[in-house]
Structure formats: C-alpha cells, structure tokens
Amino acid sequence: MKYKHLFWGIILIAVGLLFILANFGVIHFNWFSFWRLWPVILILWGISVLPMRDLFKFISLIAVVLITFLVINRLPDTKPWFWKWHHDGSNFHFDFDEDDNDTTAYYHKDQNLTVPFDSLSTKGKLILEAAAGNFKIDSSTSDYLSFSKTGDIGNYELTTDNRTGTKEVSLKMQDGTTHRKMNTNQVNIRLNEKPSWNLDLDIGAAAMTMDLSKYKIDTVEIDAGAASVEMTLGKLNPKTVVTVSAGASSFTLRVPKEAGCQVRSESFLVSKDFEGFVKKADRTYETPNWYSGKSRIYITVETAISSIKIERY
C-alpha cells in the first residue's frame, strides 16, 4: 500500500489513542505545553508531499515523532507518559511518579474575580488566554463580568481598560503561578447582557463551552491549538462576525434558523458538517435565508486537521 494512503490515517489514529488513554487515566500528558507543538502536523504534511520514495518518508515520519516525544518529555512543565494521577475523593490530589516514588499532596485553589457594572461602557471586549482546562461562558451577571475558577493550575490576573464607551477586560495566567503537576482547571465566566461584546479567545488545549444566545455579540475571534469548542450564537445583534483559526481541533457551532449565516472555509483535512447550508463558489456556504434573515452571521474558518459542525436551531 502506498505511503499517502497510510500517512494521515496513522497520525489521526495515534492522536485519537492518546486522547482516549489520557481520558481514562492510563497515561497522562500535559496539553498545556503539548498544544504549542501542533505545528509538527505541518511538518508531517510537508514530508507527505516531498518527491521521494515512500521508505524515506516513513523513516522521516518516525524520526519526527521520536524527536517530538523527546522534546515534550524534556519540557519543564510536562511529565513522562507513564506518570499517572488519581483523585482520592477529598479536596486534594495525590500525584505519583514511578521514577522516584515521591508523593505530593496539594490543595485546590479557588479564585473569584469581578468587574463592577459600568453603564457608560456600552461595548465590552473580553481577551481570554484560556491555557488548558475546561471553560464555560454562559448565564448573566449584574456585574459587568464575573470570573470563577476551581483547580490547581494557578491563578489568573484580571485587568481592565476603558476606551470611550468600551470596557476591555483581559484575563490571563499570572506569570510563574502555573503548577507543574496540573490536574484540574474549571473556569466559569458570566457576562452582563446589556453591552455588545467582542470576544478574543486564545484557547490553547482547552475545552470550551459557550452559550452566547443571550448576549449581543459583535465579534468572536478564536485562536486554538488542540481544543474542543462548542458555541451557541443568538439573534440579538444585526451582524455577528466569527473568525476561527486552529490546528487540530473540534468545533461545534449552533446558529439560530432566523438568522442568515455565511461560512467561508479555508481549510484542509477537515471533516465538515454544515447542516442546512447550500454550497456556493470559492468554498463558501450559505443558509437559504442569507439575504432575508433578520440578522446575519459571518463565519470564517481557517484550520489544519479539524472537525467542524454547524447546526441550525
């Protein structure tokens, strides 16, 4: 069998197995550092199109995988593949390293941050560096923004900047607070429903669920590595623009049937499922009510190896 018939199948199977083994606790690896290495996929893609014999391609593939494995295991905030963890049912975790049989216990750190409501700020901008973990944006708050975190990844810092009717809120990890033995990071963000929002999300290797149907959303910009994203948009704004740039990620977007929606996909090796859309020229897809909808949603997707699903509700 030819190399090109096996190459990406082997890569996708290997990545899938890593996810499964990690989810069941058989192995453990730290996506917080690993997601930064997703450009390796581009290297592998380059090998696949080189004008050389299949045998040399296989040798190059094995060499790249081995080098990547060695680099990951030498990063300061990662652990070897055989490092395991478990939860003992109380408020803290125990980590076991089979190299030195050292046992460490540390407590979860909770964090709550708020931005007071400001009636003069009719537009809001959220800049979020999600790092790794599970993130949720939904529900409303009487504050301008509220943030809560449970887990041992470290602390976040919140800064604000007011600019002529726009309040910019930035959330990112504090330098030097990331715990080397990271287990959990559960984050919940609530936004006030009155302002129009612009979201700038650097998701990394996180899982993010966003129900934005109750908010007026101007723009959503997503930059993801190996992420899982579920996002529901509403129809409260006349125009919403969504831009997605990702490596190996999974996206599920839900848009209201009353809104006209257009999708431009600049992607390769992508599984696409655009429910209720009609394919147009130049990799463009539109809903039948694109010109007659009460509101319009523009979606641009630029990804490498990803799964993209858009549903109408």
Sine and cosine of phi, psi and omega as CSV:
sin_phi,cos_phi,sin_psi,cos_psi,sin_omega,cos_omega
0.00,0.00,0.62,-0.78,-0.06,-1.00
-0.95,0.31,0.47,-0.88,-0.03,-1.00
-0.84,0.55,-0.68,0.73,-0.08,-1.00
-0.91,0.42,-0.36,0.93,0.03,-1.00
-0.99,0.17,-0.32,0.95,-0.06,-1.00
-0.96,-0.29,-0.47,0.88,-0.23,-0.97
-0.80,0.60,-0.89,0.45,-0.10,-1.00
-0.96,0.28,-0.44,0.90,0.10,-1.00
-0.88,0.47,-0.69,0.73,0.02,-1.00
-0.90,0.43,-0.69,0.72,-0.01,-1.00
-0.88,0.48,-0.74,0.67,-0.03,-1.00
-0.91,0.41,-0.63,0.78,0.05,-1.00
-0.89,0.45,-0.67,0.74,-0.01,-1.00
-0.90,0.45,-0.71,0.70,0.01,-1.00
-0.89,0.45,-0.67,0.74,0.03,-1.00
-0.88,0.48,-0.66,0.75,0.03,-1.00
-0.90,0.44,-0.63,0.78,0.04,-1.00
-0.88,0.48,-0.69,0.73,0.04,-1.00
-0.87,0.49,-0.72,0.70,-0.04,-1.00
-0.90,0.44,-0.74,0.67,-0.02,-1.00
-0.89,0.45,-0.61,0.79,0.02,-1.00
-0.93,0.36,-0.65,0.76,-0.01,-1.00
-0.90,0.44,-0.54,0.84,0.00,-1.00
-1.00,-0.05,0.08,1.00,0.08,-1.00
0.97,0.23,0.19,0.98,0.03,-1.00
-0.94,0.35,-0.65,0.76,0.09,-1.00
-0.77,-0.64,0.18,-0.98,0.06,-1.00
-0.61,-0.79,0.75,-0.66,0.14,-0.99
-0.63,-0.78,0.46,-0.89,-0.15,-0.99
-1.00,-0.10,0.97,-0.22,-0.01,-1.00
-0.91,0.40,-0.33,0.94,-0.01,-1.00
-0.84,0.54,-0.58,0.82,0.07,-1.00
-0.99,-0.14,-0.55,0.83,-0.11,-0.99
-0.91,0.41,-0.56,0.83,-0.08,-1.00
-0.89,0.46,-0.43,0.90,0.00,-1.00
-0.93,0.37,-0.26,0.97,-0.03,-1.00
-1.00,-0.08,0.17,0.99,-0.04,-1.00
-0.87,0.49,-0.38,0.92,0.08,-1.00
-0.87,0.50,-0.21,0.98,0.10,-1.00
-0.83,0.55,-0.52,0.85,0.04,-1.00
-0.86,0.52,-0.63,0.78,0.02,-1.00
-0.91,0.41,-0.59,0.81,0.05,-1.00
-0.89,0.45,-0.70,0.72,0.00,-1.00
-0.90,0.43,-0.62,0.78,0.06,-1.00
-0.89,0.46,-0.66,0.75,0.04,-1.00
-0.88,0.47,-0.64,0.77,0.05,-1.00
-0.88,0.48,-0.63,0.78,-0.08,-1.00
-0.91,0.42,-0.42,0.91,-0.04,-1.00
-0.97,-0.25,0.06,1.00,0.04,-1.00
-0.92,0.39,0.62,-0.78,0.00,-1.00
-0.99,0.16,0.94,0.34,0.04,-1.00
-0.61,-0.80,0.15,-0.99,-0.12,-0.99
-0.93,0.37,0.46,-0.89,-0.05,-1.00
-0.86,0.51,-0.58,0.81,-0.01,-1.00
-0.86,0.50,-0.70,0.72,0.00,-1.00
-0.93,0.38,-0.53,0.85,0.05,-1.00
-0.91,0.42,-0.68,0.74,0.03,-1.00
-0.90,0.44,-0.65,0.76,0.03,-1.00
-0.89,0.45,-0.67,0.74,0.03,-1.00
-0.90,0.43,-0.64,0.76,0.03,-1.00
-0.86,0.51,-0.75,0.66,-0.01,-1.00
-0.89,0.46,-0.66,0.75,-0.01,-1.00
-0.89,0.46,-0.70,0.72,-0.01,-1.00
-0.90,0.44,-0.67,0.74,0.01,-1.00
-0.89,0.45,-0.70,0.71,0.00,-1.00
-0.90,0.43,-0.69,0.73,0.01,-1.00
-0.90,0.44,-0.67,0.74,0.03,-1.00
-0.87,0.48,-0.69,0.72,0.01,-1.00
-0.87,0.49,-0.69,0.72,-0.01,-1.00
-0.91,0.41,-0.63,0.78,0.02,-1.00
-0.90,0.43,-0.71,0.70,-0.01,-1.00
-0.86,0.52,-0.69,0.72,-0.06,-1.00
-0.96,0.29,-0.23,0.97,0.02,-1.00
-0.98,-0.17,-0.07,1.00,0.05,-1.00
-0.93,0.37,0.55,-0.84,-0.11,-0.99
-0.93,0.38,-0.40,0.92,-0.05,-1.00
-0.91,-0.41,0.46,0.89,0.09,-1.00
-0.85,-0.52,0.21,-0.98,0.03,-1.00
-0.77,-0.64,0.39,-0.92,0.04,-1.00
-0.86,0.51,0.29,-0.96,-0.11,-0.99
-0.91,0.42,-0.39,0.92,-0.07,-1.00
-1.00,0.02,0.05,1.00,0.03,-1.00
-0.97,0.26,0.77,-0.64,-0.07,-1.00
-0.84,-0.54,0.26,-0.97,0.04,-1.00
-0.56,-0.83,0.32,-0.95,0.12,-0.99
-0.46,-0.89,0.31,-0.95,0.03,-1.00
-0.95,-0.32,0.71,-0.70,-0.09,-1.00
-1.00,-0.08,0.13,0.99,0.07,-1.00
1.00,-0.02,-0.08,1.00,0.02,-1.00
-0.96,-0.27,-0.46,-0.89,-0.07,-1.00
-1.00,0.00,0.12,0.99,-0.04,-1.00
-0.61,-0.79,0.24,-0.97,-0.05,-1.00
-0.93,-0.36,0.47,-0.88,0.17,-0.98
-0.91,-0.41,0.71,-0.70,0.01,-1.00
-0.92,-0.38,0.71,-0.71,-0.01,-1.00
-0.86,-0.51,0.80,-0.60,0.03,-1.00
-0.91,-0.43,0.89,-0.46,-0.10,-0.99
-0.94,0.33,-0.21,0.98,0.02,-1.00
-0.94,0.35,-0.75,0.66,-0.11,-0.99
-0.85,-0.52,0.09,1.00,0.03,-1.00
0.83,0.56,0.42,0.91,0.01,-1.00
-0.99,0.15,0.68,-0.74,-0.01,-1.00
-0.88,-0.47,0.77,-0.64,-0.02,-1.00
-0.79,-0.62,0.70,-0.71,0.06,-1.00
-0.89,-0.46,0.69,-0.72,0.06,-1.00
-0.53,-0.85,0.49,-0.87,-0.12,-0.99
-1.00,-0.01,0.49,-0.87,0.10,-0.99
-0.90,0.44,0.52,-0.85,0.05,-1.00
-0.90,-0.44,0.85,-0.52,0.06,-1.00
-0.99,-0.12,0.52,-0.86,-0.03,-1.00
-0.56,-0.83,0.72,-0.69,0.03,-1.00
-0.76,-0.65,0.80,-0.60,-0.01,-1.00
-0.74,-0.67,0.57,-0.82,0.03,-1.00
-0.66,-0.75,0.45,-0.90,0.15,-0.99
-0.89,-0.46,0.89,-0.45,-0.02,-1.00
-0.85,0.52,0.50,-0.86,-0.01,-1.00
-0.92,0.39,0.63,-0.78,0.00,-1.00
-0.74,-0.67,0.95,-0.31,-0.06,-1.00
-0.93,0.36,-0.31,0.95,0.01,-1.00
-0.99,0.17,-0.29,0.96,0.00,-1.00
-0.99,-0.10,0.99,-0.12,-0.04,-1.00
-1.00,0.09,-0.19,0.98,0.07,-1.00
-0.79,-0.61,0.62,-0.78,0.02,-1.00
-0.82,-0.57,0.56,-0.83,0.08,-1.00
-0.78,-0.63,0.82,-0.58,0.04,-1.00
-0.94,-0.33,0.85,-0.52,0.10,-0.99
-0.94,-0.33,0.91,-0.41,-0.10,-1.00
-0.84,-0.55,0.83,-0.56,0.19,-0.98
-0.98,-0.18,0.99,-0.16,-0.20,-0.98
-0.97,0.23,-0.40,0.92,-0.07,-1.00
0.84,0.54,-0.82,-0.57,-0.04,-1.00
-0.83,-0.56,0.43,-0.90,0.02,-1.00
0.76,-0.65,-0.30,-0.95,0.01,-1.00
-0.91,-0.42,0.81,-0.58,-0.08,-1.00
-0.84,-0.55,0.59,-0.81,0.02,-1.00
-0.66,-0.75,0.74,-0.67,0.13,-0.99
-0.85,-0.53,0.93,-0.36,0.05,-1.00
-0.23,-0.97,0.01,-1.00,-0.01,-1.00
0.90,0.43,0.18,-0.98,-0.01,-1.00
-0.90,-0.44,0.21,-0.98,0.02,-1.00
-0.58,-0.81,0.49,-0.87,0.08,-1.00
-0.97,0.23,-0.32,0.95,0.14,-0.99
-0.97,0.24,0.11,-0.99,0.09,-1.00
-0.94,0.35,-0.68,0.74,0.04,-1.00
-0.42,-0.91,0.61,-0.79,0.11,-0.99
-0.78,-0.63,0.57,-0.82,-0.09,-1.00
-0.70,-0.71,0.75,-0.66,0.09,-1.00
-0.70,-0.72,0.62,-0.78,-0.05,-1.00
-0.67,-0.75,0.69,-0.73,0.13,-0.99
-0.80,-0.61,0.77,-0.64,0.01,-1.00
0.53,-0.85,0.00,-1.00,-0.11,-0.99
-0.91,-0.42,0.26,0.97,-0.02,-1.00
-0.93,0.36,-0.45,0.89,-0.05,-1.00
0.72,-0.70,-0.14,-0.99,-0.06,-1.00
-0.98,-0.22,0.48,-0.88,0.08,-1.00
-0.98,-0.21,0.42,-0.91,0.13,-0.99
-0.88,-0.47,0.61,-0.79,-0.04,-1.00
-0.87,-0.48,0.77,-0.64,0.08,-1.00
-0.76,-0.65,0.49,-0.87,0.02,-1.00
-0.79,-0.62,0.42,-0.91,0.02,-1.00
-0.54,-0.84,0.83,-0.56,-0.02,-1.00
-0.99,-0.16,0.78,-0.62,-0.04,-1.00
-0.67,-0.74,1.00,-0.06,0.14,-0.99
0.69,0.72,0.92,0.38,0.06,-1.00
1.00,0.06,-0.05,1.00,0.02,-1.00
-0.86,-0.51,0.80,-0.61,0.07,-1.00
-0.97,-0.25,0.87,-0.50,0.00,-1.00
-0.98,-0.17,0.83,-0.55,-0.01,-1.00
-0.91,-0.42,0.81,-0.58,-0.01,-1.00
-0.90,-0.44,0.76,-0.65,0.04,-1.00
-0.82,-0.57,0.83,-0.56,0.03,-1.00
-0.46,-0.89,0.26,-0.96,0.02,-1.00
-0.92,0.39,0.66,-0.75,0.12,-0.99
-0.93,0.36,0.67,-0.74,0.01,-1.00
-0.87,0.50,0.75,-0.66,0.09,-1.00
0.99,0.16,0.13,0.99,-0.03,-1.00
-0.98,-0.21,-0.15,0.99,-0.03,-1.00
-0.91,0.40,0.82,-0.57,0.00,-1.00
-0.98,0.22,0.71,-0.70,-0.06,-1.00
-0.89,0.46,-0.58,0.81,0.00,-1.00
-0.98,-0.19,0.96,0.27,-0.09,-1.00
-1.00,0.10,0.78,-0.63,0.05,-1.00
-0.91,-0.41,-0.78,0.63,-0.12,-0.99
-0.73,-0.69,0.46,-0.89,0.10,-0.99
-0.39,-0.92,0.99,-0.16,-0.01,-1.00
-0.94,-0.33,0.89,-0.46,-0.08,-1.00
-0.83,-0.55,0.72,-0.69,0.08,-1.00
-0.81,-0.58,0.81,-0.59,0.00,-1.00
-0.87,-0.50,0.74,-0.67,0.05,-1.00
-0.86,-0.51,0.66,-0.75,-0.04,-1.00
-0.90,-0.44,0.49,-0.87,0.11,-0.99
-0.96,0.28,0.60,-0.80,-0.10,-1.00
-0.99,0.12,-0.21,0.98,-0.10,-0.99
-0.97,0.24,-0.70,0.71,-0.02,-1.00
-0.95,0.30,0.31,-0.95,0.23,-0.97
-1.00,0.03,0.71,-0.71,-0.17,-0.99
-0.93,-0.36,0.58,-0.81,0.18,-0.98
-0.86,-0.51,0.83,-0.57,-0.07,-1.00
-0.93,-0.38,0.80,-0.60,0.05,-1.00
-0.87,-0.50,0.97,-0.25,-0.20,-0.98
-0.89,-0.46,0.89,-0.46,0.13,-0.99
-0.98,-0.20,0.99,-0.15,-0.24,-0.97
-1.00,0.03,-0.49,0.87,0.02,-1.00
0.92,0.39,-0.85,-0.53,-0.02,-1.00
-0.93,-0.38,0.54,0.84,-0.10,-0.99
-1.00,-0.05,0.25,-0.97,0.19,-0.98
-0.96,-0.29,0.82,-0.58,-0.09,-1.00
-0.76,-0.65,0.75,-0.66,0.07,-1.00
-0.87,-0.49,0.82,-0.57,-0.05,-1.00
-0.76,-0.65,0.88,-0.48,0.17,-0.98
-0.97,-0.24,0.99,-0.14,-0.08,-1.00
-0.98,-0.21,0.25,0.97,-0.11,-0.99
-0.92,0.38,-0.38,0.93,-0.02,-1.00
-1.00,-0.05,-0.06,1.00,-0.06,-1.00
-0.96,-0.29,0.42,-0.91,0.17,-0.99
-1.00,0.02,0.95,-0.32,-0.10,-0.99
-0.96,-0.28,0.88,-0.48,0.10,-1.00
-0.99,0.14,-0.83,0.56,-0.03,-1.00
-0.63,-0.78,0.48,-0.88,0.16,-0.99
-0.72,-0.69,0.87,-0.50,0.06,-1.00
-0.90,-0.43,0.85,-0.53,-0.05,-1.00
-0.87,-0.49,0.82,-0.57,0.10,-0.99
-0.87,-0.49,0.94,-0.35,-0.15,-0.99
-0.80,-0.60,0.48,-0.88,0.09,-1.00
-0.99,-0.13,-1.00,-0.01,0.07,-1.00
-0.90,-0.44,0.96,0.28,-0.17,-0.99
-0.92,-0.40,0.27,-0.96,0.14,-0.99
-0.84,-0.55,0.87,-0.49,-0.11,-0.99
-0.80,-0.60,0.76,-0.65,0.15,-0.99
-0.83,-0.55,0.84,-0.54,-0.09,-1.00
-0.69,-0.72,0.75,-0.66,0.06,-1.00
-0.91,-0.41,0.83,-0.55,0.01,-1.00
-0.98,-0.22,0.42,-0.91,0.03,-1.00
-0.95,-0.32,-0.26,-0.97,-0.07,-1.00
-0.83,-0.56,0.34,0.94,-0.09,-1.00
-0.98,0.20,-0.39,0.92,0.00,-1.00
-0.97,-0.23,0.65,-0.76,0.03,-1.00
-0.87,0.48,-0.52,0.85,-0.05,-1.00
-0.61,-0.79,0.78,-0.62,0.06,-1.00
-0.78,-0.62,0.74,-0.68,-0.01,-1.00
-0.88,-0.47,0.82,-0.57,-0.01,-1.00
-0.87,-0.49,0.79,-0.62,0.04,-1.00
-0.83,-0.56,0.82,-0.58,-0.03,-1.00
-0.86,-0.51,0.82,-0.57,0.09,-1.00
-0.80,-0.60,0.84,-0.54,-0.14,-0.99
-0.48,-0.88,0.30,-0.95,0.11,-0.99
-1.00,-0.08,-0.96,-0.29,0.02,-1.00
-0.98,-0.19,1.00,-0.04,-0.12,-0.99
-0.67,-0.74,0.22,-0.98,0.04,-1.00
-0.85,-0.53,0.80,-0.61,-0.03,-1.00
-0.81,-0.59,0.73,-0.69,0.16,-0.99
-0.80,-0.60,0.89,-0.45,-0.02,-1.00
-0.90,-0.44,0.70,-0.71,0.02,-1.00
-0.88,-0.48,0.80,-0.61,-0.02,-1.00
-0.82,-0.58,0.56,-0.83,-0.01,-1.00
-0.94,0.34,0.57,-0.82,0.00,-1.00
-0.91,0.41,-0.43,0.90,-0.02,-1.00
-0.95,0.31,-0.32,0.95,-0.04,-1.00
-1.00,-0.08,0.66,-0.75,0.14,-0.99
-0.97,0.23,0.68,-0.74,-0.09,-1.00
-0.73,-0.69,0.70,-0.71,0.05,-1.00
-0.82,-0.57,0.71,-0.71,-0.02,-1.00
-0.84,-0.54,0.78,-0.62,0.15,-0.99
-0.92,-0.40,0.85,-0.52,-0.09,-1.00
-0.91,-0.42,0.92,-0.38,0.08,-1.00
-0.94,-0.35,0.97,0.25,-0.16,-0.99
-0.63,-0.78,0.29,-0.96,0.13,-0.99
-0.66,-0.75,0.41,-0.91,-0.06,-1.00
0.79,0.61,0.75,0.66,-0.07,-1.00
-0.86,-0.50,0.68,-0.73,0.13,-0.99
-1.00,0.00,0.89,-0.45,-0.10,-1.00
-0.91,-0.40,0.68,-0.73,0.10,-0.99
-0.62,-0.79,0.99,-0.11,-0.04,-1.00
-0.95,-0.31,1.00,0.00,-0.09,-1.00
-0.93,0.37,0.81,-0.59,0.07,-1.00
0.98,0.22,0.24,0.97,0.00,-1.00
-0.97,-0.24,0.47,-0.88,0.05,-1.00
-0.94,-0.34,0.78,-0.63,-0.03,-1.00
-0.97,0.26,0.75,-0.66,0.06,-1.00
-0.92,-0.39,-0.13,-0.99,0.01,-1.00
-0.96,0.27,0.28,-0.96,0.10,-1.00
0.85,0.52,0.70,0.71,0.07,-1.00
0.83,0.56,0.63,0.77,-0.02,-1.00
-0.90,-0.43,0.67,-0.75,0.02,-1.00
-0.80,-0.60,0.63,-0.78,-0.02,-1.00
-0.68,-0.74,0.50,-0.86,0.14,-0.99
-0.98,0.20,0.42,-0.91,-0.02,-1.00
-0.85,0.53,-0.44,0.90,-0.02,-1.00
-0.98,-0.18,0.48,0.88,-0.05,-1.00
-0.83,0.56,-0.64,0.76,-0.04,-1.00
-1.00,-0.02,-0.33,0.94,-0.09,-1.00
-0.95,-0.30,-0.09,1.00,-0.04,-1.00
-0.90,0.44,0.46,-0.89,-0.01,-1.00
-0.93,0.36,-0.43,0.90,0.07,-1.00
-0.60,-0.80,0.24,-0.97,-0.05,-1.00
-0.78,-0.62,0.63,-0.78,0.02,-1.00
-0.83,-0.56,0.86,-0.51,0.03,-1.00
-0.97,-0.24,0.81,-0.59,-0.01,-1.00
-0.82,-0.58,0.81,-0.58,0.09,-1.00
-0.88,-0.47,0.79,-0.61,-0.06,-1.00
-0.84,-0.54,0.83,-0.56,0.08,-1.00
-0.79,-0.61,0.97,-0.25,-0.08,-1.00
-0.68,-0.74,0.24,-0.97,0.10,-0.99
-0.99,-0.13,-0.99,-0.17,0.02,-1.00
-0.99,-0.14,0.96,-0.29,-0.07,-1.00
-0.50,-0.87,0.21,-0.98,0.12,-0.99
-0.88,-0.48,0.82,-0.57,-0.07,-1.00
-0.82,-0.58,0.82,-0.57,0.03,-1.00
-0.76,-0.65,0.78,-0.63,0.04,-1.00
-0.85,-0.52,0.84,-0.55,-0.02,-1.00
-0.91,-0.42,0.49,-0.87,0.10,-0.99
-0.94,-0.34,0.73,-0.68,-0.05,-1.00
-0.81,-0.58,0.00,0.00,0.00,0.00
